Amino acid sequence: MTRRTLCLVGLWTAVLGLGILSLMTGRVWVPFSIWLEPQHPLAPILFELRLPRTLLALTIGAALGMSGAAMQGYTRNPLADPGALGVASMAAFGAVLTLYFGAGAQQPWVIALAAMAGALAAVGLLIVLAGEGASLVGFVLSGVILQTLAAAGVALALSLAPNPWAKDEIVTWLMGALTDRSMADLALAGPLILAGLALLLTLGPALDALTLGETGARSLGIDLGRTRVVLALGVALTAGASVAVTGVIGFVGLIVPHLLRPLIGARPGGLLIPSALGGAVLVEAADIAVRLTPGAAEVKLGIAMALLGGPFFLALLLSMRRRLG
């Protein structure tokens, strides 16, 4: 078997293994024997808490991993990622607005719609602000602008929150977590994420052609306008739906493609599916780890990913600086 095939087999195995481990692991250990006993006292923990949480972790990890790979392939920029470039922050701002006005409490789909609108606006603004053929600095600065705008909007919503409940909900959303999620959350986000993944998968040939530059891609018959629209819609669906049910979980789309590129190869289109699998593995592994942290309450998943992604982002920047220098 080729190295790519071995890597894919390893990723699928890790997804399955971590999924099974996730159903067992937590403050209360649920052994495999209970899975076949629906009347057991621990069965509700397995089927009502662990199962939706595990499925959401795998789904959202896949969404963030593939969207990061697609953005890096389109921009030819290794720092592109829904979290690092402000897309997730703008999606969170959209969700926060619904929490601020109380609309999301009655109709959860409103949160998803607002989050996707925020993510779609962020992708569009990012493309416009950075411009065609933007440099590394251009994209980073564009992302900083979006994150600053989103942070300002969220801070304003927090300072003007009409009641303590709204403020607590906003703070919880910003930290990102899979705690106490249900099958209803999966039913809300799952179809939207799958639609976004399907859109991003169609971009494989265009992303490969863009390695030759925009002129080269056009000469190969690639419609760059359509590619841009499909990318924006795909990232809006994947990142927006993810934020709608878990809050901000960053750095997945930044870390995973970089870890897999030496194993899979640098072809952007060929990195989409492996990045989805790698994202599922990373989020699931991180979610298992936060459940096992000591203390009265578990660490929020978004905080754990920030602790992992921050140093990785710094190391990546320093590495690029040395190469460019």
C-alpha positions as CSV (number, residue, x, y, z in Angstrom):
1,M,0.0,0.0,0.0
2,T,1.1,3.6,-0.6
3,R,1.8,6.0,2.2
4,R,-1.4,7.9,1.4
5,T,-3.5,4.7,1.7
6,L,-1.8,3.7,5.0
7,C,-2.4,7.2,6.4
8,L,-6.1,7.0,5.4
9,V,-6.5,3.6,6.9
10,G,-4.8,4.9,10.1
11,L,-7.2,7.9,10.2
12,W,-10.3,5.8,9.8
13,T,-9.0,3.4,12.5
14,A,-8.4,6.3,14.8
15,V,-11.9,7.8,14.2
16,L,-13.5,4.4,15.0
17,G,-11.3,3.7,18.0
18,L,-11.7,7.2,19.5
19,G,-15.4,7.1,18.9
20,I,-15.7,3.8,20.9
21,L,-13.4,5.2,23.6
22,S,-15.4,8.4,23.8
23,L,-18.6,6.4,24.5
24,M,-16.9,4.8,27.5
25,T,-14.8,7.6,28.9
26,G,-15.7,10.3,31.4
27,R,-16.2,11.0,35.1
28,V,-18.3,7.7,35.0
29,W,-16.8,4.8,33.1
30,V,-19.4,3.0,30.9
31,P,-18.1,-0.5,29.9
32,F,-19.0,-2.1,26.7
33,S,-21.3,-4.7,28.4
34,I,-23.8,-1.9,29.2
35,W,-24.2,-1.0,25.5
36,L,-26.5,-4.0,25.1
37,E,-28.5,-3.3,28.3
38,P,-31.0,-0.4,27.6
39,Q,-32.5,-0.8,31.1
40,H,-29.2,-0.4,32.9
41,P,-28.9,2.6,35.2
42,L,-25.9,3.9,33.2
43,A,-27.6,3.6,29.8
44,P,-29.0,7.2,29.8
45,I,-25.4,8.4,30.2
46,L,-24.4,6.4,27.2
47,F,-27.3,7.1,24.9
48,E,-28.4,10.6,25.9
49,L,-25.1,12.2,26.8
50,R,-22.1,10.4,25.3
51,L,-23.6,9.3,22.0
52,P,-24.6,12.8,20.7
53,R,-21.5,14.3,22.1
54,T,-19.3,11.8,20.3
55,L,-21.2,12.1,17.0
56,L,-21.0,15.9,17.2
57,A,-17.3,15.9,18.0
58,L,-16.6,13.7,14.9
59,T,-18.9,15.8,12.7
60,I,-17.6,19.2,13.8
61,G,-14.0,18.0,13.7
62,A,-14.5,16.9,10.1
63,A,-16.2,20.2,9.2
64,L,-13.4,22.3,10.6
65,G,-10.6,20.2,9.3
66,M,-11.9,20.2,5.7
67,S,-12.8,23.9,5.7
68,G,-9.3,24.7,6.9
69,A,-7.8,22.6,4.1
70,A,-10.1,24.2,1.5
71,M,-9.2,27.7,2.6
72,Q,-5.5,27.0,2.6
73,G,-5.8,25.5,-0.9
74,Y,-7.8,28.4,-2.3
75,T,-5.6,31.1,-0.8
76,R,-2.3,29.2,-1.2
77,N,-1.7,30.4,2.3
78,P,-0.7,28.0,5.1
79,L,-2.2,30.3,7.8
80,A,-5.7,30.2,6.4
81,D,-8.3,28.7,8.8
82,P,-11.8,29.6,9.8
83,G,-10.6,30.3,13.4
84,A,-7.4,32.1,12.7
85,L,-8.8,34.4,10.0
86,G,-11.9,35.5,11.9
87,V,-14.6,33.3,10.2
88,A,-15.4,31.5,13.4
89,S,-15.4,34.7,15.3
90,M,-17.8,36.4,12.9
91,A,-20.0,33.3,13.1
92,A,-20.0,33.5,16.9
93,F,-20.9,37.2,16.7
94,G,-23.9,36.2,14.6
95,A,-24.9,33.6,17.2
96,V,-24.3,36.0,20.0
97,L,-26.7,38.6,18.5
98,T,-29.5,36.0,18.6
99,L,-28.7,35.2,22.2
100,Y,-28.6,38.9,23.1
101,F,-32.1,39.5,21.6
102,G,-33.4,36.3,23.0
103,A,-34.4,34.8,19.6
104,G,-32.2,31.8,19.9
105,A,-33.7,30.6,23.2
106,Q,-37.1,29.9,21.5
107,Q,-35.9,28.8,18.0
108,P,-32.5,27.1,17.9
109,W,-32.5,27.2,14.1
110,V,-32.2,31.0,14.4
111,I,-28.8,30.6,16.0
112,A,-27.6,28.4,13.2
113,L,-28.9,30.8,10.5
114,A,-27.3,33.8,12.2
115,A,-24.0,31.9,12.7
116,M,-23.9,30.9,9.0
117,A,-24.7,34.4,7.9
118,G,-21.8,35.7,10.0
119,A,-19.4,33.1,8.6
120,L,-20.6,33.8,5.0
121,A,-20.0,37.5,5.6
122,A,-16.6,36.8,7.0
123,V,-15.5,34.7,4.0
124,G,-16.7,37.4,1.6
125,L,-15.0,40.2,3.5
126,L,-11.8,38.2,3.8
127,I,-11.7,37.7,0.0
128,V,-12.5,41.4,-0.6
129,L,-10.1,42.8,2.0
130,A,-7.2,40.5,1.1
131,G,-7.7,41.0,-2.7
132,E,-6.5,38.8,-5.5
133,G,-3.0,37.4,-5.1
134,A,-2.8,38.6,-1.5
135,S,0.4,38.0,0.4
136,L,0.7,36.2,3.7
137,V,0.7,39.6,5.6
138,G,-2.4,40.6,3.7
139,F,-4.4,37.6,4.8
140,V,-3.2,37.8,8.4
141,L,-4.1,41.5,8.6
142,S,-7.5,40.8,7.0
143,G,-8.1,38.1,9.6
144,V,-7.1,40.5,12.4
145,I,-9.6,43.1,11.1
146,L,-12.4,40.6,11.1
147,Q,-11.5,39.2,14.6
148,T,-11.3,42.8,15.9
149,L,-14.8,43.7,14.5
150,A,-16.3,40.5,15.9
151,A,-14.6,40.9,19.3
152,A,-15.9,44.5,19.5
153,G,-19.4,43.4,18.6
154,V,-19.4,40.6,21.2
155,A,-17.9,42.9,23.9
156,L,-20.7,45.4,23.2
157,A,-23.3,42.7,23.4
158,L,-21.9,41.5,26.7
159,S,-21.8,45.0,28.2
160,L,-25.4,45.7,27.2
161,A,-26.7,42.2,28.0
162,P,-30.4,42.7,29.1
163,N,-30.2,40.0,31.8
164,P,-27.6,37.6,33.5
165,W,-28.9,34.6,31.6
166,A,-28.1,36.2,28.2
167,K,-24.6,37.2,29.5
168,D,-23.9,33.7,30.8
169,E,-25.0,32.1,27.5
170,I,-22.8,34.5,25.5
171,V,-19.8,33.7,27.7
172,T,-20.4,30.0,27.4
173,W,-20.7,30.2,23.6
174,L,-17.5,32.0,23.3
175,M,-15.5,29.3,25.2
176,G,-16.9,26.5,23.0
177,A,-17.9,23.1,24.4
178,L,-19.6,19.8,23.6
179,T,-21.0,19.4,27.1
180,D,-24.7,18.5,27.5
181,R,-25.3,18.5,23.7
182,S,-28.2,16.3,22.5
183,M,-29.4,14.6,19.4
184,A,-31.5,17.7,18.6
185,D,-28.2,19.7,18.3
186,L,-26.8,17.0,16.0
187,A,-30.1,17.0,13.9
188,L,-29.7,20.8,13.6
189,A,-26.0,21.0,12.6
190,G,-25.5,17.6,10.9
191,P,-27.4,18.2,7.6
192,L,-25.9,21.7,7.3
193,I,-22.4,20.5,7.9
194,L,-22.8,17.6,5.4
195,A,-24.1,20.0,2.8
196,G,-21.1,22.2,3.4
197,L,-18.7,19.2,3.2
198,A,-20.3,18.2,-0.1
199,L,-19.8,21.6,-1.6
200,L,-16.1,21.8,-0.5
201,L,-15.4,18.3,-2.0
202,T,-16.4,19.6,-5.4
203,L,-13.6,22.2,-5.2
204,G,-10.8,19.5,-5.5
205,P,-9.9,20.1,-9.2
206,A,-10.1,23.9,-8.8
207,L,-7.8,23.9,-5.7
208,D,-5.3,21.7,-7.6
209,A,-5.4,24.0,-10.6
210,L,-4.9,27.1,-8.4
211,T,-1.4,25.8,-7.4
212,L,-0.5,27.1,-10.9
213,G,-1.8,30.6,-10.0
214,E,-5.1,32.2,-11.0
215,T,-3.9,32.7,-14.6
216,G,-2.9,29.1,-14.9
217,A,-6.2,28.0,-13.3
218,R,-8.2,30.0,-15.8
219,S,-6.2,28.5,-18.7
220,L,-7.4,25.1,-17.5
221,G,-11.0,26.2,-17.6
222,I,-11.5,26.9,-13.9
223,D,-14.3,29.4,-13.2
224,L,-12.8,31.3,-10.3
225,G,-15.9,33.3,-9.6
226,R,-17.9,30.0,-9.1
227,T,-15.0,28.6,-7.0
228,R,-15.1,31.6,-4.8
229,V,-18.9,31.4,-4.3
230,V,-18.8,27.6,-3.6
231,L,-15.9,28.1,-1.1
232,A,-17.8,30.9,0.7
233,L,-21.0,28.8,0.9
234,G,-19.1,25.6,2.0
235,V,-17.2,27.3,4.7
236,A,-20.2,29.3,5.9
237,L,-22.2,26.0,6.2
238,T,-19.5,24.0,7.9
239,A,-18.1,26.7,10.2
240,G,-21.4,28.4,10.9
241,A,-23.3,25.2,11.8
242,S,-20.4,24.1,14.0
243,V,-20.3,27.4,15.9
244,A,-24.1,27.3,16.2
245,V,-24.1,24.2,18.4
246,T,-20.7,24.3,20.1
247,G,-19.5,27.9,20.1
248,V,-16.0,28.8,19.0
249,I,-13.5,25.9,18.7
250,G,-10.4,27.2,16.9
251,F,-7.2,26.0,15.3
252,V,-8.5,22.6,14.0
253,G,-8.4,23.7,10.4
254,L,-5.0,25.2,10.9
255,I,-3.3,22.3,12.7
256,V,-4.7,19.3,10.8
257,P,-3.6,20.1,7.2
258,H,-0.1,20.9,8.3
259,L,0.2,17.6,10.2
260,L,-1.1,15.6,7.3
261,R,0.6,17.3,4.4
262,P,3.9,15.5,4.8
263,L,2.1,12.2,4.9
264,I,-0.6,12.7,2.2
265,G,1.2,15.1,-0.1
266,A,0.8,18.8,-0.9
267,R,-2.0,18.5,-3.5
268,P,-4.8,20.6,-2.1
269,G,-7.6,18.6,-3.6
270,G,-6.2,15.3,-2.2
271,L,-6.0,16.8,1.3
272,L,-9.7,17.5,1.7
273,I,-10.9,14.1,2.9
274,P,-7.8,13.3,5.0
275,S,-8.2,16.7,6.7
276,A,-11.8,15.9,7.5
277,L,-10.8,12.6,9.1
278,G,-7.9,14.3,10.9
279,G,-10.1,17.0,12.2
280,A,-12.5,14.4,13.6
281,V,-9.6,12.6,15.3
282,L,-8.2,15.8,16.8
283,V,-11.5,17.1,18.2
284,E,-12.5,13.7,19.5
285,A,-9.2,13.2,21.2
286,A,-9.3,16.7,22.7
287,D,-12.9,16.2,23.9
288,I,-11.9,12.9,25.6
289,A,-8.9,14.7,27.3
290,V,-11.0,17.6,28.7
291,R,-13.5,15.1,30.3
292,L,-10.6,13.6,32.2
293,T,-9.2,16.8,33.6
294,P,-9.2,17.0,37.4
295,G,-11.5,19.5,39.1
296,A,-15.2,20.1,39.7
297,A,-15.9,21.2,36.1
298,E,-14.2,20.1,32.9
299,V,-12.1,22.4,30.9
300,K,-14.0,23.9,27.9
301,L,-13.0,22.3,24.6
302,G,-12.5,25.7,23.0
303,I,-10.0,26.6,25.7
304,A,-8.1,23.3,25.3
305,M,-7.8,23.8,21.5
306,A,-6.6,27.4,22.1
307,L,-3.9,26.1,24.4
308,L,-2.9,23.6,21.8
309,G,-3.3,25.8,18.7
310,G,-1.6,29.0,20.1
311,P,1.9,27.5,20.4
312,F,1.4,25.7,17.1
313,F,0.5,28.9,15.3
314,L,3.5,30.6,16.8
315,A,5.9,27.8,15.8
316,L,4.4,27.9,12.3
317,L,4.9,31.7,12.0
318,L,8.5,31.4,13.3
319,S,9.2,28.5,10.8
320,M,7.9,30.6,7.9
321,R,9.8,33.6,9.0
322,R,13.1,31.6,9.0
323,R,12.3,30.2,5.5
324,L,11.4,33.6,4.1
325,G,14.4,35.2,5.8
